[in-house]
Amino acid sequence: MNKVAIALLFLIISIFSSAETKPGTADHNVNVHVGATYLHDGHQQLEATIDGRKYRLESLNVIGRLLALGDYKAKLVTDEHKNAYDSFQTFEFEFPDKKLRKFMVTGLVE
């Protein structure tokens, strides 16, 4: 009975250890530098440089707190271009604790 319990314990440990992949880590390979942060109606609004282009972003959720200035990793999750002049984009930021937050592009700055 003791050997069966030990074998079962090792099986459970191996299953959980193989399932502990950090979601999105490899996917979030876009460099983002947040240079300004504001609150508007509880939503975070950011001015950020993403791969050399300047953007204005807004959180999709009511956060009620300012995001710290600095560098983050992100990925482009929505990139719709219905014609040559309109676009809709959403970036997903991955924070150091592996939490994720989506930001919609609300402005482009030249």
C-alpha atoms as one frame of an Amber mdcrd trajectory, in Angstrom:
protein
   0.000   0.000   0.000   2.836   2.373   0.831   4.480   1.894  -2.592   1.188
   2.584  -4.357   0.712   5.812  -2.402   4.250   6.968  -3.231   3.796   6.116
  -6.931   0.497   7.995  -6.975   2.120  10.991  -5.289   4.894  11.080  -7.915
   2.310  10.831 -10.686   0.328  13.762  -9.287   3.468  15.874  -8.860   4.587
  15.193 -12.429   1.162  16.116 -13.817   1.054  19.425 -11.940   4.660  20.341
 -12.695   4.165  19.822 -16.429   0.995  21.941 -16.352   2.705  24.925 -14.709
   3.604  26.772 -17.886   3.335  30.507 -17.558   0.637  31.661 -19.984   1.619
  34.158 -22.607   5.248  34.657 -21.594   6.663  33.814 -25.020   3.824  35.622
 -26.806   4.360  38.952 -25.074   7.419  40.033 -27.052   6.456  43.635 -27.935
   8.419  46.269 -26.004   6.321  49.029 -24.428   7.543  52.111 -22.605   4.849
  53.930 -20.612   5.823  57.600 -20.360   2.580  59.064 -18.967  -0.454  57.705
 -17.146  -3.816  59.276 -16.312  -7.212  58.322 -14.915 -10.461  59.103 -16.702
 -13.720  57.720 -15.268 -11.674  55.047 -13.478  -9.978  53.831 -16.657  -6.219
  53.948 -17.000  -5.073  56.062 -19.923  -1.502  55.806 -21.089   0.908  57.531
 -23.408   3.301  54.850 -24.528   5.967  54.111 -27.083   5.513  50.708 -28.692
   8.226  49.550 -31.066   9.205  53.169 -31.730   5.665  54.516 -32.381   3.766
  56.764 -29.959   0.317  55.624 -28.843  -2.458  56.647 -26.501  -4.058  53.660
 -24.792  -7.002  53.097 -22.481  -7.698  50.138 -20.221 -10.790  48.133 -21.037
 -11.618  47.676 -17.344 -12.233  50.194 -14.588  -9.033  50.005 -12.552  -9.120
  53.220 -10.498  -5.332  53.272 -10.103  -2.424  54.674 -12.070  -0.058  52.306
 -13.847   3.582  52.805 -12.869   5.757  54.423 -15.512   8.325  52.156 -17.096
   8.900  49.283 -19.470   6.503  46.392 -20.056   6.008  43.467 -22.410   2.864
  43.190 -24.525   1.320  41.505 -27.520  -1.044  42.781 -30.176  -4.309  40.868
 -29.711  -6.625  42.806 -32.043  -5.485  44.373 -35.298  -8.447  45.186 -37.550
  -8.150  47.322 -40.679 -11.480  47.443 -42.536 -10.050  49.901 -45.068  -6.886
  51.896 -45.758  -7.640  54.660 -43.246  -9.377  53.121 -40.189  -7.930  50.734
 -37.638  -8.860  49.125 -34.329  -6.074  47.720 -32.165  -5.823  46.211 -28.705
  -2.636  45.337 -26.822  -2.397  42.940 -23.894   0.242  43.855 -21.317   1.954
  41.196 -19.245   3.159  42.418 -15.866   6.079  40.990 -13.858   3.673  38.918
 -11.729   2.286  37.383 -14.986  -1.062  39.165 -14.678  -2.543  40.423 -17.939
  -4.427  43.615 -18.807  -5.827  44.779 -22.146  -5.495  48.305 -23.495  -7.318
  49.692 -26.525  -5.490  52.109 -28.834  -7.322  55.452 -28.602  -4.768  57.628
 -30.343  -1.672  57.720 -32.501   0.898  60.495 -32.168   3.442  61.415 -34.784
